[in-house]
């Protein structure tokens, strides 16, 4: 009986990559996935709090998504035949009046929030197989017709671009069975929210949202492809 249970666990263990894994939603998602018995690669620009911990299912790597060097990632997943889920959680943020926002500012934000997502997805294309799920973490600010806020022209427009990119990729990859979806998140108590709205306290914790994101990455592609789901109970 114990042997049978062990075989079931091996069959259900997923191989998952999470970006922006050093804090907030990304860190919470990684911890939830590890607790559930999945194998996780945690990507972050700075060292993760989990790095060095005795967690056999975790592999951590420091990569700046504004760069295009993914060799360290390729090295640690060279034994993986596929990736079950890729969670694009990392994001760059800027709160600055449009009149003061330079083209360099726009490029800096897009380099992470859009171009970095595209480059990493391309770099992992040979690991994405039928049943793989690529999940983009966007923002309610990227939804057409949603409430918009001054100072977020670069950030919110990049999140809108991410949504459209994933709609297009869902069409390109549906013939091979790879799903692309986006979650447009509302306010969550993270460092990024504190920068955007210093006086606002959200009623959703990073842990709550991290677990939601992780669960959706594992199962959302069973019912959705090429969709953007609004995950918010407040404005902002």
HELIX and SHEET records of a PDB file:
HELIX    1   1 UNK A    2  UNK A   12  1                                  11    
HELIX    2   2 UNK A   24  UNK A   35  1                                  12    
HELIX    3   3 UNK A   71  UNK A   76  1                                   6    
HELIX    4   4 UNK A   98  UNK A  100  5                                   3    
HELIX    5   5 UNK A  103  UNK A  110  1                                   8    
HELIX    6   6 UNK A  111  UNK A  116  3                                   6    
HELIX    7   7 UNK A  117  UNK A  123  1                                   7    
HELIX    8   8 UNK A  125  UNK A  127  5                                   3    
HELIX    9   9 UNK A  140  UNK A  142  5                                   3    
HELIX   10  10 UNK A  153  UNK A  173  1                                  21    
HELIX   11  11 UNK A  174  UNK A  176  5                                   3    
HELIX   12  12 UNK A  191  UNK A  196  1                                   6    
HELIX   13  13 UNK A  206  UNK A  219  1                                  14    
HELIX   14  14 UNK A  220  UNK A  222  5                                   3    
SHEET    1   A 7 UNK A  58  UNK A  62  0                                        
SHEET    2   A 7 UNK A  39  UNK A  44  1                                        
SHEET    3   A 7 UNK A  15  UNK A  19  1                                        
SHEET    4   A 7 UNK A  85  UNK A  88  1                                        
SHEET    5   A 7 UNK A 133  UNK A 139  1                                        
SHEET    6   A 7 UNK A 179  UNK A 185  1                                        
SHEET    7   A 7 UNK A 228  UNK A 231  1                                        
END                                                                             
